[in-house]
């Protein structure tokens, strides 16, 4: 089951602007608010959890390495 990633209205507005700016600069294409919002929602729903899970895995690996270092300090 996928958890929904929820962002504040302010963060959504920033991301919407970034998406519109990207399309204009990289593709010389002007997209509207609705297209930007739909793309943002897709990314949050489909890509967001993958990135989130990768970040959690990276944190677990880092913390495990730190705990292993602590065990190495035992006398």
The first five atom37 places (N, CA, C, CB, O) and aatype in JSON, in Angstrom:
{
  "aatype": [20, 20, 20, 20, 20, 20, 20, 20, 20, 20, 20, 20, 20, 20, 20, 20, 20, 20, 20, 20, 20, 20, 20, 20, 20, 20, 20, 20, 20, 20, 20, 20, 20, 20, 20, 20, 20, 20, 20, 20, 20, 20, 20, 20, 20, 20, 20, 20, 20, 20, 20, 20, 20, 20, 20, 20, 20, 20, 20, 20, 20, 20, 20, 20, 20, 20, 20, 20, 20, 20, 20, 20, 20, 20, 20],
  "atom_mask": [
    [1, 1, 1, 1, 1],
    [1, 1, 1, 1, 1],
    [1, 1, 1, 1, 1],
    [1, 1, 1, 1, 1],
    [1, 1, 1, 1, 1],
    [1, 1, 1, 1, 1],
    [1, 1, 1, 1, 1],
    [1, 1, 1, 1, 1],
    [1, 1, 1, 1, 1],
    [1, 1, 1, 1, 1],
    [1, 1, 1, 1, 1],
    [1, 1, 1, 1, 1],
    [1, 1, 1, 1, 1],
    [1, 1, 1, 1, 1],
    [1, 1, 1, 1, 1],
    [1, 1, 1, 1, 1],
    [1, 1, 1, 1, 1],
    [1, 1, 1, 1, 1],
    [1, 1, 1, 1, 1],
    [1, 1, 1, 1, 1],
    [1, 1, 1, 1, 1],
    [1, 1, 1, 1, 1],
    [1, 1, 1, 1, 1],
    [1, 1, 1, 1, 1],
    [1, 1, 1, 1, 1],
    [1, 1, 1, 1, 1],
    [1, 1, 1, 1, 1],
    [1, 1, 1, 1, 1],
    [1, 1, 1, 1, 1],
    [1, 1, 1, 1, 1],
    [1, 1, 1, 1, 1],
    [1, 1, 1, 1, 1],
    [1, 1, 1, 1, 1],
    [1, 1, 1, 1, 1],
    [1, 1, 1, 1, 1],
    [1, 1, 1, 1, 1],
    [1, 1, 1, 1, 1],
    [1, 1, 1, 1, 1],
    [1, 1, 1, 1, 1],
    [1, 1, 1, 1, 1],
    [1, 1, 1, 1, 1],
    [1, 1, 1, 1, 1],
    [1, 1, 1, 1, 1],
    [1, 1, 1, 1, 1],
    [1, 1, 1, 1, 1],
    [1, 1, 1, 1, 1],
    [1, 1, 1, 1, 1],
    [1, 1, 1, 1, 1],
    [1, 1, 1, 1, 1],
    [1, 1, 1, 1, 1],
    [1, 1, 1, 1, 1],
    [1, 1, 1, 1, 1],
    [1, 1, 1, 1, 1],
    [1, 1, 1, 1, 1],
    [1, 1, 1, 1, 1],
    [1, 1, 1, 1, 1],
    [1, 1, 1, 1, 1],
    [1, 1, 1, 1, 1],
    [1, 1, 1, 1, 1],
    [1, 1, 1, 1, 1],
    [1, 1, 1, 1, 1],
    [1, 1, 1, 1, 1],
    [1, 1, 1, 1, 1],
    [1, 1, 1, 1, 1],
    [1, 1, 1, 1, 1],
    [1, 1, 1, 1, 1],
    [1, 1, 1, 1, 1],
    [1, 1, 1, 1, 1],
    [1, 1, 1, 1, 1],
    [1, 1, 1, 1, 1],
    [1, 1, 1, 1, 1],
    [1, 1, 1, 1, 1],
    [1, 1, 1, 1, 1],
    [1, 1, 1, 1, 1],
    [1, 1, 1, 1, 1]
  ],
  "atom_positions": [
    [[0.84, -1.19, 0.0], [0.0, 0.0, 0.0], [0.88, 1.24, 0.0], [-0.95, 0.0, 1.22], [1.81, 1.36, 0.8]],
    [[0.6, 2.16, -0.88], [1.38, 3.38, -0.98], [0.83, 4.43, -0.03], [1.38, 3.92, -2.42], [-0.38, 4.65, 0.04]],
    [[1.72, 5.06, 0.71], [1.33, 6.17, 1.55], [1.32, 7.43, 0.7], [2.27, 6.33, 2.77], [2.16, 7.61, -0.18]],
    [[0.37, 8.28, 0.98], [0.28, 9.53, 0.23], [1.24, 10.54, 0.84], [-1.17, 10.09, 0.22], [1.24, 10.76, 2.05]],
    [[2.06, 11.14, -0.01], [2.96, 12.19, 0.43], [2.19, 13.5, 0.36], [4.27, 12.24, -0.44], [1.74, 13.9, -0.71]],
    [[2.05, 14.15, 1.48], [1.29, 15.39, 1.52], [2.22, 16.57, 1.74], [0.22, 15.34, 2.63], [3.11, 16.54, 2.59]],
    [[2.01, 17.6, 0.94], [2.81, 18.82, 1.04], [1.89, 20.0, 1.33], [3.61, 19.06, -0.26], [0.72, 19.99, 0.96]],
    [[2.45, 20.99, 1.99], [1.67, 22.21, 2.25], [1.36, 22.9, 0.93], [2.45, 23.17, 3.21], [2.01, 22.66, -0.08]],
    [[0.36, 23.75, 0.95], [-0.03, 24.52, -0.24], [1.15, 25.34, -0.74], [-1.23, 25.45, 0.08], [1.36, 25.45, -1.95]],
    [[1.92, 25.9, 0.18], [3.07, 26.72, -0.21], [4.11, 25.88, -0.97], [3.71, 27.36, 1.04], [4.64, 26.32, -1.99]],
    [[4.4, 24.68, -0.46], [5.37, 23.81, -1.13], [4.84, 23.35, -2.48], [5.71, 22.6, -0.25], [5.6, 23.26, -3.45]],
    [[3.56, 23.06, -2.55], [2.96, 22.66, -3.83], [3.1, 23.79, -4.85], [1.48, 22.29, -3.64], [3.41, 23.54, -6.01]],
    [[2.86, 25.02, -4.41], [2.98, 26.16, -5.32], [4.41, 26.33, -5.82], [2.52, 27.44, -4.61], [4.63, 26.64, -6.99]],
    [[5.38, 26.11, -4.93], [6.78, 26.21, -5.34], [7.11, 25.14, -6.38], [7.72, 26.07, -4.11], [7.72, 25.43, -7.41]],
    [[6.7, 23.91, -6.11], [6.98, 22.8, -7.03], [6.28, 23.03, -8.37], [6.53, 21.46, -6.43], [6.86, 22.8, -9.43]],
    [[5.04, 23.49, -8.31], [4.29, 23.79, -9.54], [5.06, 24.81, -10.38], [2.87, 24.32, -9.21], [5.18, 24.66, -11.59]],
    [[5.57, 25.84, -9.73], [6.36, 26.85, -10.44], [7.63, 26.28, -11.03], [6.7, 27.98, -9.5], [8.02, 26.63, -12.15]],
    [[8.29, 25.4, -10.28], [9.53, 24.77, -10.77], [9.26, 23.9, -12.0], [10.17, 23.93, -9.67], [10.04, 23.9, -12.95]],
    [[8.16, 23.18, -11.97], [7.8, 22.33, -13.11], [7.52, 23.18, -14.35], [6.57, 21.45, -12.78], [7.99, 22.88, -15.44]],
    [[6.75, 24.24, -14.16], [6.44, 25.13, -15.28], [7.72, 25.77, -15.84], [5.45, 26.23, -14.85], [7.88, 25.89, -17.06]],
    [[8.6, 26.17, -14.95], [9.88, 26.77, -15.35], [10.74, 25.76, -16.11], [10.64, 27.29, -14.12], [11.37, 26.1, -17.11]],
    [[10.77, 24.51, -15.62], [11.53, 23.46, -16.29], [11.05, 23.27, -17.73], [11.42, 22.14, -15.51], [11.86, 23.24, -18.66]],
    [[9.75, 23.14, -17.9], [9.21, 22.92, -19.24], [9.53, 24.09, -20.17], [7.7, 22.69, -19.18], [9.82, 23.89, -21.34]],
    [[9.47, 25.29, -19.63], [9.74, 26.46, -20.45], [11.21, 26.52, -20.85], [9.34, 27.74, -19.7], [11.53, 26.78, -22.01]],
    [[12.11, 26.29, -19.89], [13.54, 26.4, -20.16], [14.1, 25.21, -20.94], [14.29, 26.54, -18.86], [14.91, 25.39, -21.85]],
    [[13.68, 24.01, -20.59], [14.27, 22.81, -21.18], [13.56, 22.36, -22.45], [14.25, 21.69, -20.18], [14.19, 21.77, -23.34]],
    [[12.28, 22.63, -22.54], [11.52, 22.12, -23.69], [10.91, 23.25, -24.53], [10.41, 21.2, -23.21], [10.25, 22.99, -25.53]],
    [[11.16, 24.49, -24.11], [10.58, 25.65, -24.78], [9.07, 25.46, -24.96], [11.26, 25.87, -26.16], [8.5, 25.74, -26.01]],
    [[8.46, 24.99, -23.87], [7.05, 24.63, -23.88], [6.39, 25.28, -22.66], [6.85, 23.08, -23.87], [6.85, 25.1, -21.53]],
    [[5.33, 26.0, -22.89], [4.62, 26.62, -21.78], [3.46, 25.71, -21.38], [4.11, 28.04, -22.16], [2.58, 25.41, -22.19]],
    [[3.47, 25.27, -20.12], [2.36, 24.43, -19.65], [1.58, 25.21, -18.61], [2.88, 23.08, -19.07], [2.1, 26.12, -17.97]],
    [[0.33, 24.85, -18.46], [-0.53, 25.54, -17.51], [-0.44, 24.95, -16.12], [-1.94, 25.5, -17.99], [0.25, 23.96, -15.87]],
    [[-1.17, 25.59, -15.21], [-1.19, 25.14, -13.82], [-1.7, 23.71, -13.7], [-2.06, 26.07, -12.98], [-1.13, 22.91, -12.95]],
    [[-2.76, 23.37, -14.42], [-3.34, 22.03, -14.3], [-2.34, 20.96, -14.72], [-4.61, 21.92, -15.16], [-2.18, 19.96, -14.02]],
    [[-1.66, 21.16, -15.83], [-0.66, 20.18, -16.29], [0.46, 20.04, -15.27], [-0.09, 20.6, -17.66], [0.92, 18.93, -14.99]],
    [[0.91, 21.16, -14.72], [1.99, 21.13, -13.72], [1.53, 20.41, -12.45], [2.46, 22.55, -13.38], [2.29, 19.63, -11.87]],
    [[0.31, 20.66, -12.03], [-0.23, 20.02, -10.83], [-0.38, 18.52, -11.05], [-1.6, 20.63, -10.44], [-0.02, 17.73, -10.18]],
    [[-0.89, 18.12, -12.21], [-1.05, 16.69, -12.5], [0.3, 15.98, -12.54], [-1.78, 16.5, -13.83], [0.42, 14.86, -12.04]],
    [[1.3, 16.61, -13.12], [2.64, 16.02, -13.15], [3.2, 15.91, -11.74], [3.59, 16.85, -14.04], [3.79, 14.89, -11.37]],
    [[3.02, 16.96, -10.94], [3.49, 16.95, -9.56], [2.82, 15.82, -8.77], [3.23, 18.31, -8.88], [3.49, 15.1, -8.03]],
    [[1.51, 15.66, -8.93], [0.79, 14.61, -8.21], [1.27, 13.22, -8.64], [-0.71, 14.73, -8.45], [1.4, 12.32, -7.81]],
    [[1.54, 13.05, -9.93], [2.07, 11.78, -10.42], [3.42, 11.48, -9.79], [2.18, 11.79, -11.96], [3.67, 10.38, -9.31]],
    [[4.3, 12.48, -9.81], [5.63, 12.29, -9.23], [5.54, 11.96, -7.75], [6.49, 13.56, -9.44], [6.22, 11.06, -7.27]],
    [[4.7, 12.68, -7.03], [4.56, 12.43, -5.59], [4.02, 11.03, -5.33], [3.64, 13.47, -4.95], [4.45, 10.36, -4.39]],
    [[3.08, 10.58, -6.15], [2.45, 9.28, -5.92], [3.33, 8.12, -6.38], [1.12, 9.22, -6.63], [3.41, 7.1, -5.7]],
    [[3.96, 8.27, -7.53], [4.68, 7.14, -8.12], [6.19, 7.16, -7.86], [4.44, 7.13, -9.59], [6.79, 6.11, -7.63]],
    [[6.8, 8.33, -7.89], [8.25, 8.43, -7.75], [8.64, 8.73, -6.3], [8.79, 9.52, -8.68], [9.66, 8.24, -5.82]],
    [[7.84, 9.53, -5.64], [8.13, 9.93, -4.26], [8.42, 8.77, -3.33], [6.99, 10.71, -3.72], [9.43, 8.79, -2.62]],
    [[7.56, 7.73, -3.31], [7.83, 6.6, -2.41], [9.14, 5.88, -2.7], [6.7, 5.62, -2.48], [9.8, 5.39, -1.79]],
    [[9.52, 5.8, -3.97], [10.79, 5.15, -4.33], [11.96, 5.93, -3.75], [10.93, 5.02, -5.88], [12.88, 5.35, -3.17]],
    [[11.92, 7.25, -3.92], [12.99, 8.1, -3.39], [13.0, 8.05, -1.86], [12.82, 9.56, -3.88], [14.06, 7.98, -1.24]],
    [[11.82, 8.09, -1.26], [11.7, 8.04, 0.2], [12.3, 6.74, 0.73], [10.22, 8.16, 0.63], [13.09, 6.75, 1.69]],
    [[11.93, 5.62, 0.12], [12.45, 4.33, 0.58], [13.96, 4.24, 0.41], [11.77, 3.19, -0.18], [14.64, 3.65, 1.25]],
    [[14.48, 4.8, -0.66], [15.94, 4.82, -0.85], [16.6, 5.63, 0.26], [16.3, 5.41, -2.24], [17.63, 5.22, 0.8]],
    [[16.01, 6.77, 0.6], [16.57, 7.61, 1.67], [16.54, 6.87, 3.0], [15.78, 8.93, 1.78], [17.5, 6.94, 3.77]],
    [[15.46, 6.16, 3.28], [15.37, 5.38, 4.52], [16.45, 4.3, 4.54], [13.96, 4.75, 4.68], [17.12, 4.11, 5.55]],
    [[16.61, 3.61, 3.42], [17.66, 2.58, 3.32], [19.04, 3.16, 3.54], [17.59, 1.89, 1.98], [19.87, 2.55, 4.21]],
    [[19.29, 4.33, 2.96], [20.59, 4.98, 3.14], [20.81, 5.35, 4.61], [20.68, 6.24, 2.27], [21.92, 5.2, 5.12]],
    [[19.77, 5.82, 5.27], [19.88, 6.17, 6.7], [20.16, 4.94, 7.55], [18.6, 6.86, 7.19], [20.98, 4.97, 8.46]],
    [[19.46, 3.85, 7.24], [19.67, 2.6, 7.99], [21.11, 2.13, 7.82], [18.68, 1.5, 7.51], [21.76, 1.74, 8.79]],
    [[21.61, 2.18, 6.59], [23.0, 1.76, 6.33], [23.97, 2.63, 7.12], [23.32, 1.83, 4.83], [24.89, 2.12, 7.75]],
    [[23.77, 3.93, 7.07], [24.65, 4.86, 7.77], [24.61, 4.63, 9.28], [24.27, 6.31, 7.46], [25.65, 4.61, 9.94]],
    [[23.41, 4.46, 9.82], [23.29, 4.24, 11.27], [23.91, 2.91, 11.67], [21.81, 4.29, 11.69], [24.53, 2.81, 12.73]],
    [[23.74, 1.89, 10.85], [24.33, 0.58, 11.14], [25.85, 0.69, 11.19], [23.91, -0.45, 10.08], [26.49, 0.12, 12.07]],
    [[26.43, 1.43, 10.25], [27.88, 1.63, 10.25], [28.33, 2.36, 11.51], [28.31, 2.43, 9.0], [29.37, 2.02, 12.09]],
    [[27.56, 3.35, 11.96], [27.92, 4.1, 13.17], [27.82, 3.21, 14.4], [27.0, 5.33, 13.34], [28.67, 3.28, 15.29]],
    [[26.79, 2.36, 14.47], [26.64, 1.45, 15.61], [27.79, 0.45, 15.61], [25.27, 0.7, 15.54], [28.33, 0.13, 16.67]],
    [[28.18, -0.04, 14.43], [29.32, -0.95, 14.35], [30.59, -0.28, 14.86], [29.52, -1.43, 12.9], [31.42, -0.92, 15.51]],
    [[30.75, 1.01, 14.56], [31.91, 1.76, 15.07], [31.88, 1.81, 16.59], [31.94, 3.18, 14.48], [32.93, 1.71, 17.24]],
    [[30.7, 1.97, 17.17], [30.59, 2.01, 18.63], [31.0, 0.68, 19.24], [29.15, 2.36, 19.06], [31.69, 0.64, 20.26]],
    [[30.58, -0.43, 18.62], [30.99, -1.74, 19.12], [32.51, -1.89, 19.07], [30.32, -2.87, 18.3], [33.1, -2.57, 19.91]],
    [[33.14, -1.26, 18.11], [34.59, -1.31, 17.99], [35.31, -0.57, 19.1], [35.01, -0.75, 16.67], [36.51, -0.77, 19.31]],
    [[34.6, 0.29, 19.82], [35.19, 1.05, 20.92], [35.17, 0.3, 22.24], [34.47, 2.37, 21.07], [35.75, 0.74, 23.23]],
    [[34.49, -0.85, 22.26], [34.42, -1.63, 23.5], [35.81, -2.07, 23.94], [33.5, -2.86, 23.32], [36.69, -2.34, 23.12]],
    [[35.98, -2.14, 25.25], [37.26, -2.57, 25.83], [37.17, -4.02, 26.23], [37.65, -1.69, 27.04], [38.14, -4.58, 26.74]]
  ]
}
